[in-house]
Amino acid sequence: MTAVYPYVVPLETVLDVEDEYKPMSEPVSLFVTSVNNHEKKLEGIAVDDEVVPECKMTLGEFLRPLLTSMKLFGLHFSRRSEDASGVFDEKSRKWNTYIVYAATIVALLWINVLRMFSAFTHEDEFGLDLFYKLITVIWSIQCAISQTAFYAISFSGRLEVVFRQQLDCSCAKHARKSAIIYSTIGWSMMMSSSAMVAYALFFTGGVKDSMLAPLQSYIIISDPLIPRIIVYFFNFYLLSACIFTQMVTFVLAMVFSHQFKKVTKSLESCLKNQQRQVSDCDIETFRQKHQEISMRVDHVDDCLMFSNASAFCCQLSCLIILLYMLIFYHSLVIDPVLITSQIFLMFLFTVGLTLMAAGGITVHHYVSVTYMLFCITFAKKLYLPHI
C-alpha cells in the first residue's frame, strides 16, 4: 500500500486537519456544519437503492482475529487505557507489558540479523550453500524491518486511530470476512513453514546448520540440539513478521478500497437519481468523504511504506535467487522434502509480492476513479449547468 495523498478542491469549507497527524489523537471530522444535515440524507444512498444502516463497531473489532495473532507476536499493541465508562484516557500513555514485549522482539530480530551475517565464512564458495545463506540473511532483514515498522506505527498511535474508526455494515461485513479468511491463511502458512523448518533443522544431518550461526560456522559444537530448538521456536517470530504484516497491510488496503468504492458508487447513484444535477452541497460532502479516506491512507502509510518497500525488494531478491537455484542446481538437491520446501518458499514469496502489488494498485485505482468523477461533476457544475 503506497502513499495516497488527499486530493483537495479549493473550496472555502475545507477545515484545518493538522490534528489528524498528531500521535494518539482522534481522527478529525472533515464534515462542516453546513453539510451535516445533507450528509445524513446521502447516507441513505446505496448502490442497490437500499438504505444501509450505520454500524457501531470499529474496524479493530472486526479485525480482531488478525490483531490477536499480531499481538501474540508483538506486532500490535495499544498505548491507550480505557476507564470504566469505556472512554479512552488520552493522558495515559505509559509503557505496559505489551509494549515492553514488542520492543524486546524488535531488538531480538535485529540481533538475529547481525547473527546471521556470521554465517558467512572465508571458506564459502559460489554455490548452493552460499545461496541458502543469502536467502536467510535477506529474509531476516525483511522480517526485522517489518517488525520495526509495525512497532513504530503502534507506538505512535496512528494504527490505533485507524482501527477505532466506525464502519458501516457493508464495509464491516467485508472486513470481518477478510480478517477470518486471512487469519486462517496466515496460520496455515506458518504451520506449513514451521514443519519444513523443523525437518531442515532436525532431520537433514546438519545441512541447514547455517541457521545456527555463529555456531557451526565459527564455533563448532558436537551436539547442537538445544540451539536448533531455540532457533526453531524463534522462527515463529520471523514467520509472523513476514506473513501477518503483509496480511494486515493487504486487508487495510481492501477496506480503504471498499470505502473509496462506496463513495464512487454513491456519487454515481446520486447523479442517476437526480438526473445528473448535483448540488454544491452534494459535491462538497462527497469530496470531503474522499479526502478523509485519503488522509487515513496517507496517515498509516507514513510508517508502513518502509515495511512494504522492504517486503517487496527482499522477497523479489529471494525469489530471483530461488529461481536460479532451481534452474542451475536442481540436480544437487535430492531430498524431496527440501525440494518441496524450495517450491513452497517460492510460493510464499510470490504471495507476498502479489499482496503488496495488489493492495497498492487497488487503492490507487479507486482513489483515481473517484477523483476523476469529482473533476467531471465539478466541471459540469461550473461550465455545463444544464447537462
C-alpha positions in Angstrom: 0.0 0.0 0.0 1.8 3.1 -1.2 1.2 6.7 -0.3 -2.1 8.2 -1.4 -2.2 11.9 -0.8 -5.6 13.6 -0.4 -7.0 15.5 -3.4 -8.3 18.9 -2.3 -10.6 21.0 -4.4 -10.1 24.7 -3.4 -13.3 25.4 -1.6 -13.9 27.6 1.4 -15.4 24.8 3.5 -12.2 22.8 3.9 -11.1 22.6 7.6 -7.7 22.6 9.1 -6.8 19.0 9.8 -3.3 19.2 11.3 -4.6 17.5 14.4 -5.1 14.3 12.3 -1.4 13.8 12.2 -0.8 14.2 15.9 0.1 10.9 17.6 -2.6 9.4 19.8 -5.2 11.9 18.7 -8.6 11.3 17.5 -9.4 11.5 13.8 -10.7 14.9 12.9 -14.1 15.1 11.4 -13.9 16.7 8.0 -17.6 17.5 7.6 -18.6 21.1 8.3 -21.9 22.1 9.9 -23.3 23.3 6.6 -23.3 19.9 5.1 -24.0 17.7 8.1 -27.8 17.5 7.5 -27.3 16.9 3.8 -24.7 14.2 4.6 -27.3 12.3 6.7 -29.5 12.3 3.6 -26.7 11.0 1.5 -26.0 8.1 3.9 -29.2 6.6 2.7 -28.0 6.4 -0.9 -26.8 2.9 -1.6 -25.7 1.1 -4.7 -28.8 -1.1 -4.8 -31.1 1.8 -3.7 -31.4 0.3 -0.2 -30.7 2.2 3.0 -27.5 0.8 4.7 -27.6 1.5 8.5 -24.5 2.6 10.3 -22.6 0.0 12.3 -21.5 1.0 15.8 -18.5 -1.4 15.9 -15.0 -0.3 15.0 -12.6 -1.6 12.4 -10.3 -3.1 15.1 -13.2 -5.1 16.5 -13.9 -6.6 13.1 -10.2 -7.4 12.5 -9.8 -9.0 15.9 -8.7 -12.4 14.6 -5.8 -10.8 12.8 -5.0 -8.3 15.5 -5.0 -11.0 18.2 -2.5 -13.0 16.1 -0.3 -9.9 15.7 -0.5 -9.1 19.4 0.7 -12.7 20.2 3.9 -12.0 18.3 4.4 -8.4 19.4 3.3 -6.8 16.1 0.4 -4.8 17.6 -0.4 -3.1 20.9 -2.2 0.0 22.2 -0.8 2.7 24.4 -4.3 3.9 25.4 -6.0 2.8 28.6 -9.8 2.6 28.9 -11.7 3.6 32.0 -14.8 2.0 33.4 -17.1 4.2 31.3 -15.4 2.9 28.1 -13.7 6.2 27.3 -10.1 6.2 26.3 -7.8 8.2 28.6 -5.6 10.3 26.4 -3.2 11.2 29.2 -2.4 7.6 29.9 0.4 6.7 27.5 2.7 4.8 29.8 4.6 1.7 28.8 2.8 -1.6 29.5 3.7 -5.2 29.2 2.7 -5.4 25.6 5.0 -2.5 24.7 7.9 -4.0 26.5 7.3 -7.4 24.9 7.1 -5.8 21.4 10.3 -3.8 22.0 12.1 -6.9 23.1 11.0 -8.8 19.9 12.2 -5.9 17.7 15.6 -5.9 19.5 15.9 -9.7 19.1 15.1 -9.6 15.4 17.8 -7.1 14.8 20.3 -9.1 16.9 19.3 -12.1 14.7 20.1 -10.1 11.6 23.6 -9.4 13.0 23.9 -13.0 14.0 23.1 -14.3 10.5 25.9 -12.3 9.0 28.3 -14.5 10.9 27.0 -17.5 8.8 29.5 -16.3 6.0 33.0 -17.6 6.3 36.2 -17.4 4.2 35.6 -20.9 3.0 32.3 -20.1 1.3 32.2 -20.7 -2.5 29.8 -19.8 -5.2 27.1 -22.5 -4.9 24.1 -23.9 -3.2 25.2 -23.3 0.4 26.0 -19.6 -0.3 22.6 -19.1 -1.9 20.9 -20.6 1.2 22.8 -18.2 3.4 21.9 -15.2 1.2 18.2 -16.0 1.3 18.3 -16.4 5.1 20.0 -13.1 5.6 17.8 -11.2 3.2 14.7 -12.7 4.7 15.9 -11.9 8.3 16.4 -8.2 7.3 12.9 -8.1 5.8 11.3 -9.5 9.0 13.2 -7.1 11.2 12.2 -4.1 9.2 8.5 -5.2 9.1 8.5 -5.8 12.9 10.1 -2.4 13.5 7.6 -0.6 11.2 4.6 -2.1 12.9 6.1 -1.4 16.4 6.7 2.3 15.3 3.2 2.8 14.0 1.6 1.1 17.0 3.8 3.1 19.4 2.9 6.4 17.7 -0.9 5.6 17.9 -1.5 6.0 14.2 -2.6 2.5 13.7 -4.9 2.7 16.7 -6.6 5.8 15.2 -7.4 3.9 12.0 -8.6 0.8 13.9 -11.0 2.9 16.0 -13.0 4.3 13.0 -16.5 3.1 12.9 -17.7 1.1 9.8 -21.0 0.9 8.0 -22.5 -2.5 7.9 -21.4 -3.3 4.3 -17.8 -2.4 4.9 -17.9 -4.1 8.3 -19.1 -7.4 6.8 -16.3 -7.2 4.3 -13.7 -6.5 7.0 -14.9 -9.4 9.2 -14.8 -11.8 6.3 -11.4 -10.7 5.2 -10.0 -11.0 8.7 -11.2 -14.5 9.2 -10.0 -15.7 5.8 -6.6 -14.1 6.0 -6.0 -15.2 9.6 -6.7 -18.8 8.6 -4.4 -18.5 5.6 -1.7 -16.9 7.7 -1.7 -19.6 10.4 -1.8 -22.3 7.7 1.3 -20.8 6.1 3.0 -20.5 9.4 2.4 -24.1 10.3 3.5 -25.4 6.9 6.6 -23.3 7.0 7.4 -24.4 10.6 7.0 -28.0 9.6 9.6 -27.6 6.8 12.0 -25.7 9.1 11.7 -28.5 11.6 12.6 -31.1 9.0 15.5 -29.0 7.7 16.9 -28.5 11.2 16.4 -31.9 12.8 16.3 -34.5 10.0 18.8 -33.4 7.4 22.1 -34.2 9.2 23.1 -30.6 9.6 22.5 -29.4 6.1 20.7 -26.3 7.5 23.1 -25.6 10.4 24.0 -22.3 8.9 20.8 -21.1 10.6 22.6 -21.6 13.9 25.4 -19.1 13.2 27.9 -18.3 14.6 27.6 -21.9 15.9 28.8 -24.5 13.4 30.4 -21.7 11.3 32.9 -20.2 13.8 32.1 -22.2 17.0 31.8 -25.9 16.4 29.8 -28.0 18.9 29.3 -31.7 18.8 25.6 -31.8 19.7 23.7 -28.6 18.6 20.2 -29.9 19.6 19.5 -27.1 22.1 20.5 -24.3 19.7 18.3 -26.0 17.0 15.3 -26.0 19.3 15.9 -22.3 20.2 16.2 -21.3 16.5 13.1 -23.3 15.7 10.9 -21.5 18.2 12.4 -18.1 17.3 11.5 -18.9 13.7 7.8 -18.4 14.6 8.5 -14.7 15.2 10.3 -14.4 11.9 7.4 -16.0 10.1 4.8 -13.9 11.8 6.7 -10.7 10.9 6.8 -11.8 7.3 3.2 -13.2 7.0 0.9 -11.3 9.3 2.3 -7.8 8.5 1.5 -8.4 4.8 -1.9 -9.8 5.6 -2.9 -6.8 7.7 -1.5 -4.3 5.1 -3.5 -6.0 2.4 -6.7 -6.1 4.5 -6.3 -2.4 5.3 -5.9 -1.7 1.6 -9.0 -3.6 0.8 -11.0 -1.8 3.5 -9.8 1.6 2.2 -10.6 0.5 -1.4 -14.1 -0.6 -0.3 -14.7 2.8 1.2 -13.5 4.6 -1.9 -15.7 2.3 -4.0 -18.7 3.1 -1.9 -18.1 6.9 -2.3 -17.8 6.4 -6.1 -21.0 4.4 -6.4 -22.9 6.7 -4.1 -21.9 9.6 -6.3 -22.9 7.7 -9.4 -26.2 6.8 -7.8 -26.7 10.5 -6.8 -26.1 11.6 -10.4 -28.5 9.0 -11.7 -31.3 9.7 -9.2 -31.1 13.5 -9.6 -30.8 13.4 -13.4 -27.2 14.5 -13.4 -28.0 17.6 -11.4 -25.8 17.5 -8.3 -25.9 20.4 -5.8 -22.9 22.1 -4.4 -23.6 20.6 -1.0 -23.6 17.1 -2.5 -20.3 17.7 -4.3 -18.7 19.1 -1.1 -19.9 16.2 1.0 -18.6 13.5 -1.4 -15.4 15.4 -1.8 -14.8 15.6 2.0 -15.6 11.9 2.3 -13.0 11.1 -0.3 -10.5 13.4 1.4 -11.0 11.8 4.8 -10.3 8.3 3.5 -7.3 9.5 1.5 -5.9 11.1 4.7 -6.3 7.9 6.6 -4.4 6.0 4.0 -1.6 8.6 4.0 -1.7 8.6 7.8 -0.9 4.9 8.0 1.4 4.8 5.0 4.0 7.2 6.6 5.3 4.2 8.6 4.1 1.2 6.6 5.9 2.3 3.4 9.2 1.1 4.9 7.7 -2.3 5.6 6.1 -2.5 2.2 9.3 -1.4 0.4 11.5 -3.9 2.3 9.0 -6.7 1.8 8.8 -6.1 -2.0 12.6 -5.7 -2.5 13.7 -8.6 -0.2 11.1 -11.0 -1.5 11.9 -10.2 -5.1 15.6 -10.8 -4.4 14.9 -14.1 -2.7 12.6 -15.2 -5.5 15.3 -14.5 -8.1 17.9 -16.5 -6.1 15.5 -19.4 -5.6 14.7 -19.5 -9.3 18.4 -19.5 -10.1 18.9 -22.4 -7.6 16.1 -24.4 -9.1 17.3 -23.9 -12.6 21.0 -24.5 -12.3 21.4 -26.5 -9.0 18.3 -28.8 -9.0 20.5 -31.9 -9.5 22.3 -31.3 -6.2 19.1 -31.4 -4.2 18.0 -35.0 -3.9 15.9 -34.8 -0.8 12.2 -34.5 -1.9 11.2 -32.6 1.3 13.9 -30.0 0.6 12.8 -29.6 -3.0 9.2 -29.2 -1.7 10.4 -26.6 0.7 12.1 -24.6 -2.0 8.9 -24.6 -4.1 6.9 -23.6 -1.0 9.3 -20.7 -0.4 8.8 -19.6 -4.0 5.0 -19.7 -3.4 5.4 -17.8 -0.1 7.4 -15.0 -1.7 5.1 -14.9 -4.7 2.1 -14.5 -2.5 3.8 -11.7 -0.6 4.7 -9.8 -3.8 1.1 -10.3 -5.0 -0.4 -8.9 -1.8 1.9 -5.8 -1.9 1.3 -5.1 -5.5 -2.5 -5.8 -5.4 -3.1 -3.6 -2.3 -1.3 -0.6 -3.8 -2.8 -0.9 -7.2 -6.4 -1.3 -5.9 -6.2 1.7 -3.6 -4.7 3.9 -6.3 -7.3 2.7 -8.8 -10.3 3.6 -6.7 -8.8 6.9 -5.5 -8.1 7.9 -9.1 -11.5 6.9 -10.4 -13.3 8.7 -7.6 -11.3 11.8 -8.1 -11.9 11.7 -11.8 -15.7 11.6 -11.1 -15.3 14.6 -8.8 -13.5 16.6 -11.5 -16.1 15.7 -14.2 -19.0 16.5 -11.9 -17.4 19.7 -10.7 -16.6 20.8 -14.3 -20.1 20.1 -15.4 -21.5 22.1 -12.5 -19.3 25.1 -13.3 -19.4 25.1 -17.1 -22.3 22.9 -18.2 -25.0 23.5 -15.6 -27.8 22.4 -17.9 -26.3 19.0 -18.9 
